[in-house]
Amino acid sequence: MNRLIDQTLSRSRGETELSPTGAWSPAVDLYESDEHLILKAELPGVNQDDVELRIDDDRITLQGERQLADTMSEKQFLRMERSHGAFHRTFDLPTPVEAEEVKAEFKAGILTVTIPKVVSEKSRQIPISG
């Protein structure tokens, strides 16, 4: 319970989210419109080439790594508050989606994934013969 409260308070103060294992975990929003599911992930300091996105059946997986600058080693830091390392997030999708039509955009440290929902046929009247 205390860990949950601490995570909530640290998030509201803008602090980095850490998983229970201490690994970095990016903040993610997942919401829906009438026609799409939209996933937004905060990935500041992550190179686009270091991010992988995959949809399998009814799940979306986001994984990657925020790397420590090549010119720095942990020994040079006087204080290190920005997390780095690998991350892996998987989310269940609440509705069937068109996996082949997914679009992803990475801009200003924000990954936006637009996932079209499967369009179901509208109800129609069926004539009855007899």
Order of alpha helices (4+ residues) and beta strands (2+ residues): alpha-beta-beta-beta-beta-beta-beta-beta
